[in-house]
Amino acid sequence: MDRRHFLASVAALPSLAWASPPSTATRPVLRNTANMQRMALSSARLLDPALSNITGYALFDADTGEALDSYQPDLALPPASVSKAITAVYARHVLGSDYRFVTRLFATGPLVDGIVQGDLYLVGGGDPALDTDELAELAKAAVSAGVRSIAGRFIVDGSALPNINEIDQSQPNYLGYNPSISGLNLNFNRVYFEWKQTAAGYDLSLDARGVQNKPLVRWMDIRAEDRGAPVFEYALASGHDRWSVARSALGKGGGRWLPVRQPGDYVGEVFQTLAAAAGMRLPAHKHGKVPSQAVELGRFESNHMDEVLRWMLKYSNNLTAECIGLTASQRLGGRPLSLATSAGAMGRWARANLGVSGVDFKNHSGLTDKSRVSAAQMAGMLAHSRSQAGLNGILKSFNLVDRNGNSMNVGDVTVRAKTGTLNFTRGLAGYLEKGGRKYSFAILSADLAARANIPLAERERPRGAKTWRGKAKRQEQALLRHWLEVVS
């Protein structure tokens, strides 16, 4: 990111409430019942036989709220990362498109001869995308202001958001996309594990690499062990992350991101290293909450919310979605201590502001198979004028392909959508635009029995999941092509 600013049938659809357009809480009406029933029959034939019982879809006219097509529209399934589209609408309306996360440095005493006569606080504001190079800029700013050392303590404060150990406890604990959450985050709370084979064995290292800075991390460690499985094991010992890796899995060399489970300690150590490189000596960090009388020495502001949301939807970053959702829920006056509590607040907001009730979000990113949303609910929320405004300009384009998998020349057609993928779970929801008309849609599929039977050791890449996902994606493309042929 550029952060240089310091930065079943159609008639089965449930009743939905709308804001302008449409403006009344009525059951969606069919423009031509016979034609729409024929559309439903013809589109249902496009479903993969292996997925038809576990798929639901819905297509609405986004300008009028009229239901155009559906199949098992009330089948409640995990939306996966499609959840992020609703999180984006939620955050944009609650926080505002210009909202910025701010990371600050505070001092509790005056600066005398380059020494802060008191404590120095590094205070997070919930920024999910702060990286090492940006943290280095904050250290340099303090040095430019004349700070060379401190007489008191160096304290990290991540209290802006609750400390949450991981997004989804059912995921393997070594996956970089399932990190811990805090009000003080760095590199999406991931640390880079690199290994190189040597004559004596392996050199293993952990670092907080950015583009310009690559500080080593010693607050956590990793060692190679002689075993076949599991590939990674994690333990928390005396407040430190302790990793081990199966030597047999290392090969000649490589690298991957591992999740950070103690974000405040990670940021504290990295900032101490970056500060030393910039010319500022700091003691080892401690934890605490900044006092109200502390004076701000410097700050780093994230990009504005629109850019953060655009980036989140494009790359589907889980930590970003969770931090944004938690921040929005707090803005509404709550202090959620869990993702489920915050996601519940988002669901209540959706009922009051998007006119759809009964959705059951368990987090903001979709990294869980416990959330439940039906295709009718998702397409209905997207059809609402607040969602159309909230996703305007930030929802990414979706590529249409023909039956052979080649990109299609679609003329005046535009498709913008959010995908969602878990093992044996797939979702796609967004908007079709053709001939000046706009349609909202949602397609959800999930084989929850297959998910439940995945052995723990295979949860990163279970057998059969890739083939299943291919079927679901081809099914989505077939439905989109069909809808674009028949809508007018």
HUFEN-V466494 format. One record per residue. N is the residue number from 1. PSI is psi in radians with two decimals (999 if undefined). OMEGA is omega as a letter, one per 30 degrees, with the letter a starting at -180 (* if undefined). NEAR is the number of other ideal C-beta (glycine too) atoms within 10 Angstrom. Layout:
N_PSI_OMEGA_NEAR / N_PSI_OMEGA_NEAR
//
This chain:
1_2.56_l_16 / 2_1.87_a_8 / 3_0.78_a_22 / 4_0.06_l_9 / 5_0.37_a_12 / 6_1.04_a_16 / 7_999_*_23 / 8_-1.02_l_15 / 9_2.94_a_16 / 10_-0.69_a_21 / 11_-0.27_a_15 / 12_-0.05_a_15 / 13_2.42_a_25 / 14_2.93_l_17 / 15_2.33_a_13 / 16_2.52_l_24 / 17_2.56_a_18 / 18_2.74_l_20 / 19_3.00_a_15 / 20_2.27_f_8 / 21_2.69_f_14 / 22_3.09_a_22 / 23_-0.04_a_11 / 24_2.67_a_9 / 25_1.50_a_12 / 26_2.81_l_12 / 27_2.34_l_11 / 28_2.45_a_24 / 29_2.48_l_12 / 30_2.33_l_17 / 31_-0.71_a_12 / 32_1.73_a_11 / 33_-0.78_a_11 / 34_-0.78_l_8 / 35_-0.71_a_12 / 36_-0.61_l_21 / 37_-0.65_l_15 / 38_-0.67_l_12 / 39_-0.75_a_22 / 40_-0.74_l_22 / 41_-0.76_a_12 / 42_-0.63_l_13 / 43_-0.61_l_20 / 44_-0.51_l_18 / 45_-0.27_a_10 / 46_-0.17_a_18 / 47_2.52_l_21 / 48_2.29_a_15 / 49_-0.55_a_7 / 50_-0.26_a_15 / 51_-0.16_a_17 / 52_-0.63_a_15 / 53_-0.26_a_11 / 54_0.46_l_20 / 55_2.46_l_25 / 56_2.49_l_25 / 57_2.80_l_31 / 58_2.50_l_32 / 59_2.19_a_32 / 60_2.65_l_26 / 61_1.99_a_20 / 62_-0.32_a_24 / 63_-0.50_a_16 / 64_-0.31_a_16 / 65_0.12_l_25 / 66_2.40_l_20 / 67_2.27_a_29 / 68_-0.61_a_27 / 69_2.59_l_29 / 70_2.81_l_30 / 71_2.16_a_24 / 72_0.94_a_23 / 73_-0.39_a_27 / 74_0.09_l_16 / 75_1.94_a_20 / 76_2.14_a_19 / 77_2.84_l_26 / 78_2.22_l_27 / 79_-0.15_a_30 / 80_-2.46_a_28 / 81_-0.08_l_23 / 82_-0.46_l_28 / 83_-0.57_a_30 / 84_-0.46_l_28 / 85_-0.74_l_30 / 86_-0.65_l_33 / 87_-0.71_l_27 / 88_-0.76_l_27 / 89_-0.79_l_27 / 90_-0.90_a_29 / 91_-0.71_a_30 / 92_-0.63_a_24 / 93_-0.66_a_17 / 94_-0.75_a_21 / 95_-0.51_a_20 / 96_2.62_a_13 / 97_-0.34_a_16 / 98_0.08_a_8 / 99_2.45_l_20 / 100_2.43_l_21 / 101_2.48_a_27 / 102_2.26_l_18 / 103_2.23_a_28 / 104_2.69_l_19 / 105_2.29_l_25 / 106_2.66_l_22 / 107_2.56_l_23 / 108_0.13_l_19 / 109_2.91_a_16 / 110_2.87_l_10 / 111_2.05_a_18 / 112_2.06_l_10 / 113_0.73_l_8 / 114_0.01_a_14 / 115_2.19_l_17 / 116_2.10_a_27 / 117_1.12_a_14 / 118_-2.69_a_19 / 119_2.70_l_20 / 120_2.24_a_28 / 121_2.27_l_22 / 122_1.98_a_27 / 123_2.08_l_23 / 124_2.64_l_25 / 125_0.35_l_23 / 126_0.15_a_23 / 127_2.07_a_28 / 128_-0.31_a_26 / 129_0.20_l_23 / 130_2.27_a_24 / 131_3.05_a_19 / 132_-0.74_a_22 / 133_-0.64_l_15 / 134_-0.63_l_22 / 135_-0.63_l_25 / 136_-0.64_l_21 / 137_-0.64_l_18 / 138_-0.70_l_22 / 139_-0.76_l_26 / 140_-0.62_l_17 / 141_-0.68_l_17 / 142_-0.73_l_24 / 143_-0.69_l_16 / 144_-0.48_l_11 / 145_-0.03_l_13 / 146_0.02_a_14 / 147_2.20_l_25 / 148_-0.46_l_16 / 149_3.13_l_15 / 150_2.59_l_23 / 151_-0.38_a_12 / 152_-2.44_a_15 / 153_2.75_l_16 / 154_2.07_a_21 / 155_2.36_l_22 / 156_2.44_a_27 / 157_1.84_l_21 / 158_0.46_a_25 / 159_-0.04_a_17 / 160_-0.53_l_22 / 161_2.74_l_24 / 162_2.62_l_18 / 163_2.07_a_16 / 164_2.18_a_19 / 165_-0.67_l_13 / 166_2.77_a_18 / 167_-0.81_a_24 / 168_2.01_a_19 / 169_-0.27_a_9 / 170_-0.16_l_16 / 171_2.66_l_18 / 172_2.47_a_16 / 173_-0.05_a_17 / 174_0.06_a_19 / 175_2.21_a_21 / 176_-0.39_l_19 / 177_0.14_l_17 / 178_1.04_a_20 / 179_-3.12_l_28 / 180_2.91_a_20 / 181_2.46_l_24 / 182_2.98_l_29 / 183_-0.17_l_24 / 184_1.86_a_28 / 185_2.73_l_32 / 186_2.34_l_29 / 187_0.72_a_26 / 188_0.52_a_20 / 189_0.89_l_25 / 190_2.60_l_21 / 191_2.50_a_26 / 192_2.12_l_17 / 193_2.13_l_22 / 194_2.45_l_16 / 195_2.53_l_22 / 196_2.34_l_13 / 197_2.39_l_13 / 198_3.04_l_9 / 199_-0.52_a_4 / 200_-0.10_a_6 / 201_-1.98_a_11 / 202_2.47_l_16 / 203_2.12_a_12 / 204_2.44_l_16 / 205_2.71_l_17 / 206_2.31_l_21 / 207_2.82_l_18 / 208_1.11_a_25 / 209_2.41_l_21 / 210_-2.77_l_18 / 211_-0.72_a_8 / 212_-0.33_a_9 / 213_2.51_a_20 / 214_1.11_a_13 / 215_2.38_l_20 / 216_2.63_a_12 / 217_2.18_a_22 / 218_-0.13_l_11 / 219_-0.44_l_20 / 220_2.75_a_21 / 221_2.93_l_15 / 222_2.50_l_20 / 223_2.69_l_11 / 224_2.42_l_17 / 225_2.63_l_10 / 226_1.67_l_7 / 227_2.88_l_14 / 228_-0.78_a_9 / 229_2.68_f_10 / 230_2.86_l_16 / 231_-0.77_l_16 / 232_2.52_l_18 / 233_2.50_a_15 / 234_2.52_l_17 / 235_2.57_l_11 / 236_2.05_a_12 / 237_2.06_l_8 / 238_0.67_l_5 / 239_0.04_a_9 / 240_2.52_l_14 / 241_2.17_l_23 / 242_2.04_l_14 / 243_2.59_l_21 / 244_2.67_a_17 / 245_2.52_l_23 / 246_2.13_a_16 / 247_-0.60_a_15 / 248_-0.28_a_13 / 249_-0.03_a_15 / 250_-0.55_a_17 / 251_-2.60_a_9 / 252_-0.46_a_8 / 253_2.89_l_12 / 254_-2.90_a_12 / 255_2.72_l_12 / 256_2.79_l_14 / 257_2.36_l_18 / 258_2.64_l_22 / 259_2.61_l_26 / 260_2.27_a_27 / 261_-0.22_l_22 / 262_1.29_a_21 / 263_-0.71_a_26 / 264_-0.71_l_25 / 265_-0.69_l_23 / 266_-0.88_a_28 / 267_-0.70_a_28 / 268_-0.80_l_24 / 269_-0.78_a_22 / 270_-0.72_l_26 / 271_-0.68_l_29 / 272_-0.74_l_22 / 273_-0.77_a_21 / 274_-0.65_l_23 / 275_-0.73_l_27 / 276_-0.72_l_13 / 277_-0.51_a_14 / 278_-0.21_l_18 / 279_0.39_a_15 / 280_2.11_a_23 / 281_2.23_l_13 / 282_2.55_l_22 / 283_3.02_l_12 / 284_2.52_a_11 / 285_2.75_l_21 / 286_3.04_a_12 / 287_2.51_l_14 / 288_3.13_l_14 / 289_2.30_a_12 / 290_2.31_l_20 / 291_2.72_a_12 / 292_-0.45_a_5 / 293_-0.05_a_7 / 294_2.64_a_20 / 295_2.33_a_13 / 296_2.29_l_13 / 297_-0.50_a_19 / 298_2.89_a_20 / 299_2.76_l_17 / 300_2.15_a_22 / 301_2.40_l_17 / 302_3.04_l_24 / 303_2.84_l_20 / 304_2.83_a_16 / 305_-0.68_a_24 / 306_-0.75_a_17 / 307_-0.68_l_19 / 308_-0.76_a_30 / 309_-0.72_l_29 / 310_-0.76_l_17 / 311_-0.74_a_18 / 312_-0.76_a_29 / 313_-0.59_a_25 / 314_-0.82_a_13 / 315_-0.08_l_10 / 316_0.83_a_22 / 317_2.18_a_20 / 318_-0.79_a_26 / 319_-0.71_l_27 / 320_-0.81_a_26 / 321_-0.73_a_27 / 322_-0.76_l_25 / 323_-0.70_l_31 / 324_-0.79_a_28 / 325_-0.75_l_28 / 326_-0.72_l_32 / 327_-0.71_l_23 / 328_-0.73_l_24 / 329_-0.67_l_25 / 330_-0.65_l_19 / 331_-0.53_l_13 / 332_-0.06_l_15 / 333_0.00_l_7 / 334_3.04_l_14 / 335_1.23_a_10 / 336_2.34_l_20 / 337_-0.07_l_12 / 338_2.82_l_13 / 339_-0.66_a_25 / 340_-0.70_l_16 / 341_-0.77_l_14 / 342_-0.73_l_29 / 343_-0.58_l_29 / 344_-0.69_l_17 / 345_-0.69_l_22 / 346_-0.69_l_26 / 347_-0.72_l_22 / 348_-0.66_l_14 / 349_-0.72_l_18 / 350_-0.70_l_25 / 351_-0.73_a_15 / 352_-0.50_a_10 / 353_-0.34_l_18 / 354_-0.01_l_28 / 355_0.31_a_22 / 356_2.21_a_27 / 357_2.88_l_15 / 358_-0.06_l_15 / 359_2.56_a_24 / 360_1.49_l_15 / 361_2.40_l_27 / 362_-0.30_l_22 / 363_-3.05_a_26 / 364_-0.28_a_30 / 365_-0.41_a_31 / 366_0.04_l_31 / 367_1.21_l_29 / 368_2.65_l_23 / 369_0.25_a_20 / 370_-0.38_l_13 / 371_2.65_l_24 / 372_2.16_l_17 / 373_2.46_l_30 / 374_2.85_l_26 / 375_-0.68_l_29 / 376_-0.70_l_29 / 377_-0.78_a_28 / 378_-0.84_l_32 / 379_-0.60_l_32 / 380_-0.76_l_30 / 381_-0.73_a_25 / 382_-0.52_l_30 / 383_-0.36_a_33 / 384_2.54_a_27 / 385_-0.56_l_18 / 386_-0.66_l_17 / 387_-0.72_l_29 / 388_-0.73_l_18 / 389_-0.70_a_12 / 390_-0.53_a_24 / 391_-0.04_a_22 / 392_2.15_l_12 / 393_-0.10_a_11 / 394_-0.25_l_22 / 395_2.27_a_24 / 396_2.72_l_15 / 397_2.59_l_11 / 398_2.30_a_18 / 399_2.14_l_11 / 400_2.43_l_18 / 401_2.72_l_14 / 402_-3.04_a_11 / 403_-0.34_l_10 / 404_0.05_l_5 / 405_0.18_l_9 / 406_2.50_l_8 / 407_2.45_a_9 / 408_2.54_l_15 / 409_1.83_a_8 / 410_0.15_l_14 / 411_-2.09_a_9 / 412_0.25_a_8 / 413_2.37_l_14 / 414_2.33_l_14 / 415_2.14_l_20 / 416_2.24_a_18 / 417_2.87_l_27 / 418_2.25_l_30 / 419_2.84_l_20 / 420_2.25_a_24 / 421_2.18_l_18 / 422_2.93_l_22 / 423_2.18_a_22 / 424_0.46_l_24 / 425_2.32_a_27 / 426_2.40_l_28 / 427_2.63_l_29 / 428_2.24_a_27 / 429_2.53_a_27 / 430_-2.43_a_26 / 431_2.46_l_22 / 432_2.38_l_22 / 433_2.22_a_15 / 434_2.27_l_18 / 435_0.60_l_9 / 436_0.02_l_7 / 437_2.66_a_13 / 438_2.41_a_15 / 439_2.44_l_24 / 440_2.57_a_26 / 441_2.80_l_28 / 442_2.39_l_32 / 443_2.08_a_26 / 444_2.37_l_31 / 445_2.47_l_31 / 446_2.24_l_27 / 447_1.54_a_22 / 448_-0.49_l_13 / 449_-0.75_l_9 / 450_-0.70_l_16 / 451_-0.74_a_18 / 452_-0.39_a_10 / 453_0.11_l_11 / 454_2.14_l_18 / 455_2.58_a_8 / 456_-0.71_a_8 / 457_-0.27_a_11 / 458_0.16_a_14 / 459_-0.30_l_15 / 460_-0.78_a_13 / 461_1.30_a_9 / 462_2.63_l_17 / 463_2.36_l_9 / 464_-0.28_a_13 / 465_-0.69_a_21 / 466_-0.75_l_10 / 467_-0.76_l_9 / 468_-0.78_a_20 / 469_-0.68_l_17 / 470_-0.72_l_12 / 471_-0.76_a_16 / 472_-0.70_a_24 / 473_-0.68_l_17 / 474_-0.62_l_16 / 475_-0.76_l_22 / 476_-0.84_a_23 / 477_-0.68_l_19 / 478_-0.74_l_16 / 479_-0.76_l_22 / 480_-0.80_l_25 / 481_-0.74_a_17 / 482_-0.84_a_17 / 483_-0.70_a_20 / 484_-0.41_l_18 / 485_-0.60_a_10 / 486_-0.37_l_16 / 487_2.71_l_16 / 488_999_*_6
//
